[in-house]
Amino acid sequence: MQAKYEIVEDGVKEKILAGTYAIGDKLPTETELMNEYNVSRYTVRRAIGDLENEDFVYRIQGGGMYVNDWQTAQANKNNSNRMIGVIATHIANYIFPSIISGADQIISDNGFSILLANTHNDPKLERRSLTTMLQSNVAGLIIEPTQSTIPTSNRDLYDKIAELGLPVVFINATYDLPELSAPSVTTNDEGAMAKLTNYLIDQGHERILGVFQVDDVQGVNRMNGFIKAYQEHAAIALKSNIIMYQSMDPIKQILAKIEHAVKSNSRPTAIVCYNDQLAIRVIDMVKSLNLSIPDDISITGFDDYNVVRYIDPAITTMSHEKERMGHDAAQLLINLISKKPAKSIVYDPEMIVRNSVKKIN
């Protein structure tokens, strides 16, 4: 059970980290905090004293309490930190453990430790992750942007990162932040999806349904590659169809839209999925309709997730340099920390043909 002063301390700190109380803002008075938390003046003073010691708050005699520039204060405390932060949209499933494993090899070989944070593709959780990393005074950051097609609501923190000169490397996508000059490690998603779609067209498929997550740059680029392929085949372009969704949309809702398209009079002969994770769910849904894959509908994925070769049927997909991406991103960051050149890297995925696509006349 938390002590009363800890409840006050955590409550005020949470509002500072969330940006409710911005740097330089005047905090509520002791009396106001006493009333808000139903505690004594002593309890409030102990909580504020702890926050002062942690550089979150400063007092002006007779003038009140204010939010300190805590990021700069904490960053200046120690310039010899051997911790590197990794912020990803997911860390425990899909392709991300392989990315993190690749990064950890380089990070540990260079005498650093790794500090992980998971945003679940939620800007609020990204804000918490960034503030935790700044509090921890990391030596550098590897960041997978959250909802990367949407202007970030955490720009103030990225401005602070740029101001501090903290080395950053982006993976999978980037933010449009001119003030933060950071290299990236990404995939040629547009070119890869164009290649995959052209393969399906070459196999005789004309009515192809593309399903793409559009709040991430990867998804938009893959969708653009799908469209680009059809633009090269103008005679059948109008037979294509696209379903767009966002990361927070319930999977049942996404699958219901796909099922509606499958049950229509102009049923697609192939479905191109944003990634392998979605492709697995689509295969289950199509099978539940008593349809055969690939005899009735061909299905493709993206990322070459390690289980898709064991699915029945094994899924045709595009490769993703998972472990290599983590390895290369970490090496770029080590170069930045060491004041060495660090140039962005773009991978060209390979197509992996398995058993989920049928050639039709």
N, C-alpha and C positions, 0 to 999 in steps of 0.2 A: 504494500500500500504506500502510495506517494505521500511524503510530508507536504503540509500546506504550502510551504515556501517553494517547493519543487513544482507544484501545480501552477503557481503564479509565474515562476521562472519559465517553465515550458510554454505557458500560454502566451507570454509576451514574446519569447523567442520565436515561436511558431508564426506570429504575426509579422515579425521582422523578416524571417526567412521567406514568407509568402509575399512580401512586398506591401502588406497592408500598412505597416509602418515603414516608410522609406527612409533612406539615409538622410539625416538632417531634420527629420520630423520630430516635433515635440511629443513626448509620450504623455499619457494621462497622468494626472497628479497622484500623489500617494493616496489621498482621500478617495479619488475616483477608482483606483485599483483596489482599495480596501472594500469599497461597495460592490465592485464587479465580482470579486472573488470571495467576498464575505470573510475576510481575514483581518488580523490586527495590523497596525502600522509596523510593528516589529517584523512581522512576516513579510510584508511588502519590501521593507528596507533590506532584509536578508536576501530576497530574490533579486532585487535590483543590484545589490552588491556583487552577487555572483555574476550577473550579466556584465557588470563593469569589468570584472576580472577577466571575462572572456572577450572583452573588446566590443560587445554589442551595444553598450550604453555608456554615455558620459553625462555628468551632472554639471550644471552651472549654478554656483552658489546664489541662491535667491532667484534663480531664473528657470528652474525646472530640470527635467530629465529629457535627453535627446538620443536619437539613434545614431550610433557612431558609424564611421566608414569601416565596418568590421572586416570586409574582404581585404582591403589594403592593409589594415592593422595586423591581421593574422598572417597575410602573405609576407609581411616584413619581419615577422618574428623569427623565421627560420628559412634560410636560403639553401639548406643542405638536405631537404627532405628527399627520401629515396622511395617515394610512393608515386605510382602512376595510376590515374583514374581512367576507367573504361565505362562509358555510359552507352547502353544499348537499349533498343526497344524491347528486347527479350534477352534473357541470359540462360535460361534453364532448358529450353526446348528448341526444336526445329534445327536450323543450321548454326545457331549462335554458339553452342558449346564448342564447336569446331573452330569458329572464328576466335573465340576467347582463348582456346588452347594454343592456337598459333601465335597469338599476341604474347601469351604468358611465357612461351619459350624464349623469345627475344628479351622480354622485360626482365626475367629472372637471370638470364645469361649476362645481362649488363648491370646486375647488382641492385635492381629495383624490385619492389613488391607491387602487387596489383590490387586496386580497390575497385570493386564492381558496383554498378548501380543499374537498376532496371526501370525504364519509364513506362512500359506497357503502351507505348505510343500515345501517351497522355501528357500534354504540355505542363500541367500542374505537377505531375511527378517528375518531369524533366527539370522543372524549376527547383524542386526539392533536391534532386540529384546534383545539380550544378552547385547549389549552395553548400551541400555537404562536402563536395570536392574542394570548394574554396575554403571552407572551414578547416579541412584536413590539410590544406597547404600542399597539394600535390605538385609534383615537378612538371607534369604535363597531362594532357587529356586526349584520349581517343573517343570520339563521339559519333554515334549514329543518330542523325537528326530525327526529331519527332515530328510527325505530320509535316513532312518537308516541303509539300506544295503550298502550305499555308504560311503566311508571314509569322515568324515566331513571336509569341507573346513574352518571351524571355530575352528580348533584345538588350534590356538594361544589363543583364548578367553577362551577355556576350560582349557588350561594350566594356564592362569591367575587366573581363578576361583579356581583351585587346589592350586595355590601358595598363594592365599588369605585365603585359608581354608574356603571358603564359603560353607555352607551346601547345598547339592543337592540331590534330589530324582527324579529318572526317572519314567515315566509311559508309559505303552503300549509296550515300547521297550527300548533298551539301546544302548549306543555307546561303541565301543571297545577302551577305554581310560584308560590304566593301571595306569596312574598317577593320575586319578580322581577316588577315591574309593567312590562310591555312591550306596546306596541301590536302589532297583526298585520295582515297583508294576506292574506285568504283568499277562498275561493270557497264559495258556497252549494251544496255538493256534494249534500246531501240533497234539496233542492228541485229541483235540476237533474236528478238521476236519477229522481225521482218523475215529473217532466215527460216524460222520455224513455220511461220504462216505460209511462206512460199513453198516449203516442203509439202505441207498439206494440200496446197493448190496443185502442186505437181502430181500428187497422189490421186487427183481427180475430185477433190472436195471443193465445192463452190459455196454452199451454205454453211459458213463457219460462224459460230458464236464465240466472241471474245468476252471474257469476264475479268475485270481489272479493278484493283484497289487504287483509288485516285487521290487519296490524301497523302500519298508518298510519291516522291519523284520517280522511284523505280517503276511504280505502277503506271504512271502517266507516260513514261518513256516506252514501256512495253506496249501500252495501248497505241502510242504513236507509230511504233514499229508494225503493229497489226494493220493499222490504217494505211501505212506506207506500202505494205505488200499488196493490198487491194488496189491502191492507186496505180500500181504497175500492171494490173489486170482489170482495166476499166470495164470490160464487157460483163464481168460478174460482180462488180463492186457493190451494186445494190442488193445483192443476195447476202451480204455480210450483216451481222448484228452485233451490238455491244451492250453489255450490262456493266454499269459502274457502281461501285460501293465504297464505303469508307471503313476504316479499321474498327470503329466503334459499332458498326451495324451488326445486329445479331446474325449468326451464321444461318439460323433457320430462315430468316428473311431473305438472305442471299440465295439460299438453295431453293426457296419457293419461287423466286423469279426465274431461276434456271429451269426448274421443273415446268413452269408455265410455258417457256420457250420450247422445251422438249415435247410437250403435249400439243403444241400448235400444229396447224395443217402444214406449215412449211418448216417441219422439224429440221434442225441443223444436222448435218452429217458428221460434224466434228465440233468439239468444244475446246477452245484454247483457254487455259486457266492461268491466272496471275502467278501462282506458284504451285509447287507440288503439294503443299498442305491442303490447298483448296481442291486440287485435282483428286486427292484421295477421298475427300468428302463427296465430290461430284460423282465419282465412280460408284460409291455406296448408294447414292440417291438414284442414279440411272439403273443400277441393278434392282433396286426396290420396285421399279416400274416394269420389271420383267423384260428389260431390254438387254441386249448383249453388247459387250465391248470387246473388240472393235466392230463386230459384224453390223450392229445397228448404229452405233455412234462411236467415233474415234475421240480420244481424250488425250490432251498433252498438258504437261506441267512446266515448271521452271525451277531450277536450283539444284537438281540432282540430289535431293534429300536421300539420306542413306538407306531408307526403308523402301523407296519406290521400286527398286529392282526386285523386291520380294512380293510386291502387290500382284494380285491376279486380275488382269494382266499387268506385267511389268510396264511402267509408264515411260513413254517417250518424252524427253525433257531437254532442257539446256543446262549446261554445267554452271556451277558457281564455285569460284576459287575460295572456298570457305577458310581453311586453315592458312592457305597462302595469303589471303586478305589480312588476317590477323597478324601474321608474320611481317608482311610488308608495311602495314600501318604502324606497328610497333617500331620497326627499323627506321621509318621516316621520323617518328617522334624522337627516338634516340638521337638521330642526326640533328634535329632542331634543338634539342637540349644541349648538344655538343657544339652548337653553332656551325653545323655543316649544312651543305645544300640538301634540300628535300623537295623533289618534284612529284607532282601528282601522278598516279598510276591508273590506267584504265585497262581492264581485261576484256578480251574478246571470247565469249563463251563458245564451247563446242556443242554441237547437237549430238545427243545420245539416243539413237533409235532403238526402241524395244518393241513391245508387242501390243501397244494400245492404239495403234493407227493401222487402218486397213486401206489398201489401194482399191479405189472404185473406178468403174468405167465412166 
